[in-house]
Amino acid sequence: MVNAKIIGTGSYLPKNRLTNFDLYSKIQGFGIEAERERSRGRGIEVDNLTEEQVFNNWVLRVCGVNTRYFVEDETTEFMAQEASSKAIEMSQIDHKDIDLVILTTFTPTKDIPNSAAELSYRLNLRQGTPAFPINTACAGFVYGLSVANSLIKSGDYRTVLVASSESISKVIDFTTPNTAILFGDGAGSAVLQATEEDRGVKAFYLGSDYDGKRISLDGILTPGPRKIKMDGGEQVLKDAAEAMVLSTRKVLEKSNTRLEDIDLVIPHQGNKRITHRFARRLNLGEGKVCDVINNYANTSAATIPIALDKLIRNEIKAMKIEEGNMVILTAIGGGYSYGAALVQF
């Protein structure tokens, strides 16, 4: 039986790294005095703190982000190219061997030509190589991985590149602090290839839930200048965690796998509170859930492939992926779109 195995990964982070202190100068409308009062109510001494320190403490409490990366002259497609080149190099294949390109993003530089086609051109792939984009916001990589897996198993394609890249800083509304603090830019990629080995993508589950009221988790783009808007209330945090719990359970059921047999879970890095709620709901022990939002923020579709690449390259302290490990990737994106994939490395 043919399986789809991940044979290479890569990631790219922009040159411009911002701490919460750096971000504060861009934010408009943050209520410093109101936050000081809330902090005093929690017994926190803030009278001797600067505005930047108060803001930093608030960001860490609300979403757990300390640093993020914003593009300067980089584009979404450029970042995808950089990440994909690293994935191709790790896979030790010739770039001409890639049969199909999938790029997941909701922040392409332009709509036409599609961003995946531009990525194929930038990578100098074979002329005629099919390429298409997917937009399911933060769930993009899981969706792209699932599509690649199905097409490889069909026998129509042997080697597929799945890239996720986002330039969210270009659409952040800095007058809405609750949204602006969450996001960063970056890209991650994976090369999947057909194999007869009993490993690779074992199962996947995809879902969508839209009722016209919960407009988005990860944003809508307003008419005119594109600015991201997000309803980030407690109900959204709960919905996000529950959707990833559901997806995880479904993919375990489909693969006839026990949760205790899973070595690692990489959830979408949307908000530290979502990750913690997700881990508590599944009673996942310490060291089983990858949590890197502190360093990279929410890069939407790119959060999972960035974390995956860092793990495979042993760049995350006290956590790594080894041969034979069973890993669950799970995400939820605006709309909602959600899903999970079980991968054996």
RAZIMO-V666389 format. One line per field, one symbol per residue. burial: b if it has 9 or more other ideal C-beta (glycine too) atoms within 8 Angstrom, else e. A space follows every 10 residues. Layout:
burial: ???
This chain:
burial: ebbbbbbbbb bbbbeebbbb eebbeebeeb ebeebbeebb eeeeebeebe ebebbbbbbb ebbbbbbbbb beebebbbbb bbbbbbbbbb bebebeebbb bbbbbbbbee eeebbbbbbb ebbebeeebe bbbbebbbbb bbbbbbbbbe bbbeeebebb bbbbbbbbbe bbbbebbbbb bbbbbbbbbb bbbbbeeebb bbbbbbbeee eeebebbbbe eeeeeebbbb bbeeebbbbb bbbbbbbbeb bbebbebebe ebebbbbbbb bbbbbebbbe bbebeeebbb ebbbebbbbb bbbbbbbbbb bbeeebeeee beeebbbbbb bbbbbbbbbb bbbbb
